[in-house]
């Protein structure tokens, strides 16, 4: 019962494009191209029981930002709008090197970090600034992010100004640069103006 | 001097034989770039805006924590207060250490320090619940966090 070998005709590939189009449209619709963006922060490591508490910090070196449950802002004992926070924080972070007697601004100390010494010499003064942020449990997340954003902007601006003054490029340019020398310069700027945002445990009251 | 011949010129039909190839090329591009959503959201959130944002890279090394009021169909059961969603289910701050452990165990050991926890929080949420989550993350030694925000172009941050 030998079957006669039949000749298979050519398969019509005309509809292949249609099928591919259909799949293409499906993937086009399901694709989301958005990149996630956000504010990166590193939480302090958990406090261990037997570790002695850190040495106290002089109040003069601390830029205190308080936010209450009614979304009001108290900055350095004065009422403030969140839009003005960036300028105030920037002023504090830069400080006044030539006027050490001014109690409003932080103290300065001689930098000992070898990288700073390498670029700035042995007796460069760096600020002892710290920003302290305390919020209530009833503070809105929106305000919290706005404060964090304003403080981050203040630090970035100070870093950019310092980088332009010293290296002729902004901090962001140095940081994103491919060259190792530029990255080292960015590191120096980072050491010079460290982003010190300390978050106190939130108050339980008034929430 | 006449170069062109006079008379009717017929344009040959454009060949569409390469059309499937082009479409396939596009198709493969989109197939490769598409990331299917793994979890379905049970909470709604309007992410706040900020200016000083950084891009979140390596999506495989990001764990998401959603906080916000439950979706409208679920509000009858869950209420309207902001809730935490981990993976596919509602959770309490006490569930976070378990969540962190499961995320860590699913990641390559060398890459565990690079894990980022992205907090997608509704802007109307109160800080209390966020602080609880942060304290639990601290205890679980999950220190790298990212407050998810959209990039705003305006200088002033509206409140």
Interface residues (C-beta under 8 A of the other chain):
Chain A: X13 X16 X17 X20 X21 X23 X24 X27 X28 X30 X31 X32 X33 X35 X36 X37 X38 X39 X40 X41 X42 X43 X44 X45 X46 X69 X71 X82 X83 X135 X136 X137 X138 X139 X140 X141 X142 X143 X144 X145 X146 X148 X149 X150 X152 X153 X156 X202 X207
Chain B: X16 X19 X20 X23 X24 X26 X27 X30 X31 X33 X34 X35 X36 X37 X48 X50 X51 X52 X53 X54 X55 X56 X59 X62 X116 X118 X121 X122 X123 X124 X125 X126 X127 X128 X130 X131 X134 X137 X138 X139 X141 X142 X143 X144 X145 X146 X147 X148 X149 X150 X151 X156 X157 X159
